[in-house]
Amino acid sequence: MSTSCAADPLHPFQNDGTWRHEFSGWQFPKQVSGLTRVQAPYTIDGNNDVGAQYEQTTDDARVAVIVEIYMADSAATDARLEGAKTTAASKAGGSVQVRSEKPFKVDSNPPVRGTKVAYGKHTSLYFFAMDRWSVKVLGSAQGSANDKQLDAFVRALPWNTLGDPTALH
């Protein structure tokens, strides 16, 4: 009788607190653009999709961001732009209107292009669909924090690690 089990898709990667998604190569550093990862990254619904939460709080501002990586064949609702938009609208307050929806570019190597959808005054969704993965970044900026901080966070993410040839993909 043989048994099989799925390998854990997340592992500590470096001594600096970075974790790696073994299927895509994506790295979740402890800090990105002034925000700190709240805890170890997590799997989504027990599958190979993963995510992590980052936060920064000061006396007059709070920025909270969730970064999630979905496999291309994921059945998760948020693995597609329309599902991620539904989730973002719900987290923004349900009745909050879309303030804008426009292309969003990250100057990485290679460049990454996605969509940014802003809801009300505080919530923004960034969604990037690639051949093998989707990356969802959902952020909120409250108090004196603003969209520019969310944009900077998204651009500072380790895009060059996605699709790392040493990953299991």
C-alpha positions as CSV (number, residue, x, y, z in Angstrom):
1,M,0.0,0.0,0.0
2,S,1.4,3.4,-0.9
3,T,0.5,6.7,0.5
4,S,1.2,10.1,-0.8
5,C,0.9,13.5,0.6
6,A,1.4,16.9,-0.7
7,A,4.6,18.7,0.1
8,D,4.4,21.9,2.1
9,P,4.5,24.7,-0.5
10,L,6.1,27.2,2.0
11,H,9.5,27.0,3.6
12,P,11.9,29.4,5.4
13,F,14.4,30.5,2.8
14,Q,17.0,32.7,4.3
15,N,18.2,33.6,7.8
16,D,16.5,37.1,7.5
17,G,13.0,35.8,7.9
18,T,12.2,35.3,4.2
19,W,9.9,32.5,3.2
20,R,9.6,30.9,-0.3
21,H,6.7,29.5,-2.2
22,E,8.3,26.3,-3.6
23,F,6.1,26.1,-6.7
24,S,6.5,29.6,-8.0
25,G,9.7,30.7,-6.3
26,W,8.0,33.8,-4.9
27,Q,9.7,35.1,-1.8
28,F,7.9,36.6,1.1
29,P,10.5,38.9,2.8
30,K,10.0,40.0,6.4
31,Q,9.8,43.6,5.3
32,V,8.8,45.3,2.1
33,S,8.8,49.1,1.6
34,G,8.4,49.8,5.3
35,L,5.7,47.2,6.0
36,T,6.4,44.2,8.1
37,R,5.0,40.7,7.5
38,V,2.6,40.0,10.4
39,Q,3.3,36.2,10.7
40,A,4.6,33.3,8.6
41,P,3.0,33.0,5.1
42,Y,-0.1,30.7,4.9
43,T,-1.6,28.3,2.4
44,I,-5.0,29.1,1.0
45,D,-7.7,26.4,1.5
46,G,-5.0,23.8,2.1
47,N,-3.8,23.8,-1.5
48,N,-0.6,25.2,-3.2
49,D,-1.9,28.8,-3.3
50,V,-0.2,30.9,-0.7
51,G,-0.3,34.4,0.9
52,A,1.1,36.7,3.6
53,Q,-0.1,39.8,5.4
54,Y,2.0,42.9,5.8
55,E,1.3,46.0,8.1
56,Q,2.7,49.3,9.1
57,T,1.1,51.4,11.9
58,T,2.1,54.8,13.1
59,D,0.4,57.3,15.3
60,D,-1.7,58.7,12.5
61,A,-1.7,56.0,9.8
62,R,-2.2,52.3,9.1
63,V,-1.4,50.4,6.0
64,A,-2.4,46.7,5.7
65,V,-1.7,44.5,2.7
66,I,-2.4,40.9,1.8
67,V,-0.2,39.4,-1.0
68,E,-1.5,36.1,-2.5
69,I,0.0,33.9,-5.1
70,Y,-2.3,31.5,-7.0
71,M,-1.4,28.6,-9.3
72,A,-2.8,28.9,-12.9
73,D,-5.1,26.0,-12.3
74,S,-6.3,27.2,-9.0
75,A,-10.0,26.8,-8.3
76,A,-9.9,29.7,-5.7
77,T,-12.3,32.5,-6.5
78,D,-9.6,35.2,-6.1
79,A,-7.3,33.5,-8.6
80,R,-9.2,35.4,-11.3
81,L,-9.6,39.2,-11.6
82,E,-13.4,39.1,-11.3
83,G,-13.4,37.1,-8.1
84,A,-10.6,39.2,-6.6
85,K,-12.7,42.3,-7.4
86,T,-15.7,40.9,-5.6
87,T,-13.6,40.1,-2.5
88,A,-12.0,43.6,-2.6
89,A,-15.4,45.3,-2.9
90,S,-16.7,43.3,0.1
91,K,-13.6,44.2,2.2
92,A,-14.0,47.9,1.2
93,G,-17.5,48.0,2.6
94,G,-19.7,46.4,0.0
95,S,-21.5,49.5,-1.0
96,V,-18.3,51.4,-1.7
97,Q,-18.0,52.4,-5.4
98,V,-15.0,51.8,-7.6
99,R,-13.0,55.0,-7.7
100,S,-10.9,53.9,-10.7
101,E,-9.7,50.9,-12.6
102,K,-6.6,51.2,-14.7
103,P,-3.5,49.4,-15.8
104,F,-0.6,49.2,-13.3
105,K,3.0,48.6,-14.3
106,V,5.9,47.4,-12.2
107,D,9.4,48.2,-13.6
108,S,10.9,44.9,-12.8
109,N,13.0,42.5,-14.9
110,P,11.0,41.5,-16.9
111,P,8.4,44.3,-16.5
112,V,5.1,43.2,-14.9
113,R,1.7,44.6,-16.0
114,G,-1.5,44.2,-14.1
115,T,-4.7,46.1,-13.1
116,K,-5.2,48.4,-10.2
117,V,-8.8,48.9,-8.9
118,A,-9.3,51.6,-6.3
119,Y,-12.4,51.4,-4.0
120,G,-13.6,54.4,-2.0
121,K,-10.8,56.3,-0.2
122,H,-8.9,53.4,1.4
123,T,-8.8,50.1,-0.5
124,S,-6.9,49.1,-3.6
125,L,-6.7,45.8,-5.4
126,Y,-3.7,45.1,-7.7
127,F,-4.1,42.0,-9.8
128,F,-1.5,40.4,-12.1
129,A,-2.3,37.4,-14.3
130,M,0.7,35.6,-15.8
131,D,1.1,32.3,-17.6
132,R,1.5,30.1,-14.6
133,W,0.4,32.3,-11.7
134,S,-1.8,35.1,-10.6
135,V,-0.7,37.6,-8.0
136,K,-3.3,39.5,-5.9
137,V,-2.4,42.4,-3.7
138,L,-5.2,43.9,-1.6
139,G,-4.3,46.9,0.5
140,S,-5.9,49.5,2.7
141,A,-4.4,52.8,3.7
142,Q,-6.1,54.7,6.6
143,G,-5.4,57.9,8.4
144,S,-2.6,59.9,6.8
145,A,-1.6,56.8,4.7
146,N,-2.4,56.9,1.0
147,D,-2.5,55.1,-2.3
148,K,1.1,56.2,-3.1
149,Q,2.3,54.0,-0.2
150,L,0.3,51.1,-1.5
151,D,1.7,51.6,-5.0
152,A,5.3,51.8,-3.6
153,F,4.7,48.5,-1.7
154,V,3.5,46.7,-4.8
155,R,6.4,48.0,-6.9
156,A,8.9,46.9,-4.1
157,L,7.7,43.3,-4.0
158,P,10.2,40.7,-5.1
159,W,8.8,40.3,-8.6
160,N,12.1,38.8,-9.9
161,T,11.6,35.7,-7.7
162,L,8.3,34.7,-9.4
163,G,9.1,31.9,-11.8
164,D,12.5,31.2,-10.3
165,P,13.9,28.3,-12.4
166,T,14.9,26.4,-9.2
167,A,11.2,26.3,-8.0
168,L,9.1,23.2,-8.4
169,H,6.8,24.7,-11.1
